[in-house]
Amino acid sequence: MKKDWLFLMESMLFKHRLLIWGLVAAVVLTLPFWGLSLFVMRTIIMIGVFAMLALGLNLLTGYTSQVSLGHAGFFAIGAYTSAVLMMRFDVHFLVGMLAGAALAGLFGLVLGIPTLRLSGSYLTIVTMGFGEIIRLIIMTWTPVTNGTLGLMSIPRPRFFGTELNLNNHGFYYLMVALVFLVALFCHHLLNSKVGRSFRAIGEDEVAASMMGLQTTELKVLAFVLSAFITGVAGVFYAPLMGFIDHNTFTFDVSILILSIVIVGGMGTLRGMFLGSAILIVFPEMSRFLMDWRFVVYGLLLILMMRFRPNGLLGWQSRLPYPIRGKKKEVKGHGISKRQRSF
């Protein structure tokens, strides 16, 4: 039977899911003690940061099929809000995080209400313009953002009197905690009534509207939640780097986030981690190619769109639900509906 091996693999993963999750947890928690260099640890942390960014965009693009090219703007709002509060008002990192994420979500609401009646290329252009507007504000609002000079010496988070940094692995474990909370939130959201509504809109917005769903309000909600999660990633990113300016949040960052969602697999959660690992590690591993690495990078994306348009893990969102076939063939694999969001 066609694609039987995919069913069998997913069935095996689900059957041994507790063992697999236990191994993953053990690796993640002990990774700093493996003797890895600071460069490798920083790269792993960056994978986590962009996984959070991809999880945020995936709520919007992967489930409601609304493409945004302005998420670098929300990323910047979270980073600058928390950095300014921590530097000038000496607030705690968690307070800065709540403020930065909330402000990013508010901008998502302000942008979403007038624009999400648009769709397709029109929405894409508007979001792209939003990202550029935020970057221009950063460049010109000198009293707050320090203009083109950027913000330097951003304070690092402190918990119980201990400053978090790369040497004491504080940044790594903070990243793990944030990624876990974001992924857990997305998982429960997508298995709720709201999440099922998001999927319905992504599959067919007209049909969802005819079934009584308030599609515009739900798309605005997806935009707000997506912006909020992106703001959380920005709040963490600012003290991690210690310096941010307008060049940190360019259009290229928005493209990278969208590429992670596409490569990993739109409409999946695990795909965001795989896509982030590939697109963050590949540029570092291909530095020996110099300028040609961008050509190779582009070719890989083209091949991906040609042979795996749903992403590397995109098939998982469809596997347990073939349109054809007998029910007993599907039940025989023992796959729960709860897997679909993963």
N, C-alpha and C positions, 0 to 999 in steps of 0.2 A: 504493500500500500504506500502511496506517495507520502513522503514526509513522515513515515513511521518512526524514523530514528529521532526526529525532533520530539515527537510525543513521548517516546521511551526515555529520552534524556531528561525532559521536563518532569516526567513521572518519577524518575530515580532521584532527581534533586528534591522534589517535594517529599518523597518518602523518607529521605535522610536529612531533611531540612534542619532538624535540631542539631545533629552532628556537624553539619556544614556551618551553621551559624556559630556554634561553639568554637570551631577551628578559626573562623574569621575573627571572632572576638579575641581569642587568644593571641593571634598574630597582631592585631591592631593594638592591643594593650601592651604587648612586650616589644614592639618594634623599636622603640628608642634604645633598648638595651642590646641591640644586635651589633653595636659598634659601627653604625653608619656615619658617614661624614656629615658635617653641617649643611653642605651643599645638597646632599641627597635628602636630608630631613626637610630642608626648605622646599625642595621640589615636591615632596610628598604633601607638605602643608598646602602648597599652591594647588595641588590636585584636589584637596579637600575644599579650598576656597571656590574653585571653579565648578566643583560638583554642586556646591550650594547654589551658585549662580544658575547652573543648568537646571537644578530642581525647581527654582523659581520660575524660569522661563518655560519649563516644561508644563507647568500648570496652565499657562496661557496658550502656548503653541502646540504642545503635545496632546492636550485634551480638548481645548476649545477651538483649535485650528486658527488662532489669531496670531499672525506673525508680527513680532516686534523687533525693530532694529535700533531701539533707543534705550536698551536696558543698561548701557554704560552710564546713562544719566541717573538712574536710580542708584546704581553702584556708587556714583560720585556723591549723591545726596547723603547717603548713609555714612560714607567715609568722612566727608567734610563736616557734617553736623556733629558727629561724635568727637572728631579731632578738635574742633573749635571749642566745644564744651569742656573737654578735658584739659586743653591748654590754657584757656582764658578764665574758666570758672572753676577749675579743679574738681569737676564732678567725677564720681566713680565710673569705671568702665561700663558697668551694667546699666547705670542711668543713661550714659551716652548711647549705649546700644538701643535701649528702648526709645530714646528720642530720635536717633538716626533712622531706625526701622519704621517708627511711626510716621516721621516726616516723609520718608520715601513712599509709604503706603498712602499718605494724604495726597502726594503728587500723583500717584497712580489713580486715585479717585478723581482728582481735578482733570487729569488728562483723559481718563476713561469715559466719564459722563458725556462729553461732547463728541468724542471720536469713535466710540465703539459701535455707533450706528453705521460706521463705515466698515468695509471689509476689503480683503484682497490687497492689491497694490496701493490703494488709497490709504488704508490704515498703516501700511508699512512705511510709506513716505512721511506721514504725520509723526510716527514714532521716531523715525530717523531725524526729523527736524527737531523734535523734543530733545534728543540726546545732544545735538549740536548747540541748542539754545542753552542748556545747562552748562556745557563746556565754555561758552562765551561768557556766561554770568560769572563763572569761576575766574576767568581771565580779567574781567573788568571790575568786579566787586572787591577792590583792593582792601578796604578797611576790614573786611571779614575774612576773605580767602587769601589775602596777601598777593593777589594777582598772579602774574606769570612766575613769580619767585616761588610760589607754593608754600606749603606748611612743612617746616622742618622740626626735628626732635620731638615728634609726637610721643606723649607719655605711653609707657607700656602698662598693660593691666596689672593691678595688684590685688591679691586675695590673701587675707589674713596676714598682711604685712610682708608678703613675699612677692617680688616682681617676677612676672612671667617673661621668659626669654627662650631662645633656642638652646642655650647651654643646659638649662635645668629642665628642658622638655616641656615647659609650661605652655608654650604656644601650641605644641603638638596636641597635648591633651585637651586644651581649650577648643582647638579645631575639631577634634573627635567628638567632643560633647555637643558642639553646635551642629555639626553634620548629622549626628544621631538624632537630635531633637527635630531638626528640619525634616529629615527623612521620615521620622515617626509621625510628625504632623501631616506630611503629604500622604503617607500610607493610610492613616485614619480618615483623612479628608476624602480621598478618592474612593474609599469603601463606604462612604456615607451617601445619603440622598443627594447632597450637593455634588459630590464627585460623580455620581451616576448621571446627574444632569449635565455636568461638564462634558462627559463622554457623548451624551446624546446630541449636544450642540455641535461637537466636533464631527460626529458622523453625518448629521443632516440637520442644519439649523431650522430649515423650514418645517420638517417633520416634528422636531422638538417643540417648535412654537405651536403647531397644530395640536400637540398633545397637552397644551396648557402650560408649558414652561415659560417663565418670564426670561426670555433669552438675553435681552439687553441688560437687565439687572444682574443676571448670572455672569455675563461676560465682564461687566464692570467689577463684580466681586473677584473674578479670576485675575483681573488686572491688578486690583488692590493687593491681593494675597501674593501675587508674583512680585510686585514692587516691594512689599514688606520683606520677603525673604531675601531679595536682592540687596536691600538696605542692610540686613543683618550681615551679609557677606562683606559689604563695604565697611561696616563698623569694625569688623575683625581685621580687614586688610590694612587699614590705616596704621595702627600701631605695629603690625607685623613688618611693614616696610619702613616705618619711621619717617617717611617723606612722601608727600603726594602733591601733584600739581595738575594742571589742565591736560598735560600730555599723558597722564596715567589713565584717563578715561576717554579715550578716543573712539571713533567709529569702529576701528579694528577690534576693540574689546567686545563690542556688541556682536560683530561678525563671529568672533571666536566662541562666544557663548552659544549663539545659534548653531554653529558648526558642531559643538559638543552634543547638543540635543539631537541633531540630525544623525550624526555618526553613531552615537550610542543607541538611539532608537526612540523616536517620539512616542509618547504614551507609555513609557516604562520608567521605573525608578532605578533599577539596577543599571540600565543603559547609561544613565547620567554619570555614574562612577567610571564605567568603562570608557566612555567617550572622553571624559576629563583626563583620565590616565593617558590615553593615546595622544591626545592633542596637546597636552602639556609636556609629556616626556619626549615625543617625537622631535620637536624643534631643538631640544637639548642634545639628543643623540645624533642629530644630523648636522651639527655645526661644522663637521669636517667638509661638508658639501658647499660651505660658504653660501654665496648668493643662489646657488642652484637648489638649495633645500626648499625654497619657496615654490619652485617649479614642481619638485617632487610632491610637496604638500598639496598643491593644487591638483596634480594628477591623481593623487590618492582620493581626494574628495570627488573628482569626476568619476573615477571607477566605482566609488561607493554609491553614488547616485545612479550609476548604470546597472550595477549588479545587486546592490542591497539598498533600494530606495527607502525601505522602512527602517534602516539602521541595522547595526550588528545584532542587537537584541530585539529588534522591532517585531519579529515573528512571534514572540512570546505573548503579545497582546491579542493574538488571534488563535493560537494553537488549540485551546480547549473548546473552541466554538466553531467548528467547521459547519458550513451551511448544509453540506450533504453528509450522508453517512448515517448509520444506525445508532440509536442511542446507546446500545450496549457496547459499541466500539469505543465511544467516548468515555463511558463509565469505567470501562476496563482499565483505563490508565490511572484512575484514582486521583484526578487533578481537581483541586478545589477552585471555586470561583474566586476566592480571595487572592489567588495567584495572579490574576489578570493585571493588577496594578503594578506588579513587580516584573 
